[in-house]
């Protein structure tokens, strides 16, 4: 059985006028059915960018440069936006720190 979600060698970078910011650089994790994962770390360590990468809700200056994000075996990185919209909220969702 495939993992519910599996992130492999994820690299998400921001392209700015000052250069490239490597916000996420080689993240790997797997969550199997019935398991829970907490992503913790210091401020600026890439927790939010990792989560936004999974949801494909990144700012226009950000790009997933490398890696895979598989939801029940389906790669989300190369998925067209209309298909990703169908998945958001139904198959995968995110609870933001400050929802209001």
DADARA-V971212 format. One record per residue. SS is DSSP state (~ for helix, > for strand, _ for the rest). PHI is phi in whole degrees, -180 to 180 (* if undefined). Layout:
# DADARA-V971212
ss = [SS & SS]
phi = [PHI & PHI]
This chain:
# DADARA-V971212
ss = [_ & _ & _ & _ & > & > & > & > & > & > & > & > & > & > & > & > & _ & _ & > & > & > & > & > & > & > & > & > & > & > & > & > & _ & _ & _ & _ & _ & _ & _ & _ & _ & _ & _ & _ & _ & _ & _ & ~ & ~ & ~ & ~ & ~ & ~ & ~ & ~ & ~ & _ & _ & _ & _ & _ & _ & > & > & > & > & > & > & > & > & > & > & _ & _ & > & > & _ & _ & _ & _ & _ & ~ & ~ & ~ & ~ & ~ & ~ & ~ & > & _ & _ & _ & > & _ & _ & _ & _ & _ & _ & _ & _]
phi = [* & -70 & -62 & -61 & -142 & -138 & -109 & -129 & 50 & -75 & -128 & -121 & -122 & -105 & -103 & -120 & -63 & -86 & 132 & -96 & -109 & -89 & -72 & -129 & -137 & 96 & -83 & -134 & -164 & -140 & -124 & -89 & -55 & 83 & -107 & -125 & -127 & -108 & -104 & -126 & 167 & -67 & -57 & 84 & -85 & 107 & -61 & -67 & -66 & -61 & -65 & -67 & -65 & -60 & -79 & 59 & -119 & -77 & -62 & -64 & -82 & -100 & -147 & -77 & -84 & -161 & 110 & -128 & -130 & -110 & -110 & 51 & 86 & -97 & -73 & -88 & -62 & -94 & -71 & -61 & -56 & -59 & -70 & -65 & -61 & -65 & -79 & -62 & 86 & -92 & -106 & -145 & -147 & -137 & -102 & -77 & -60 & -123 & -71 & -108]
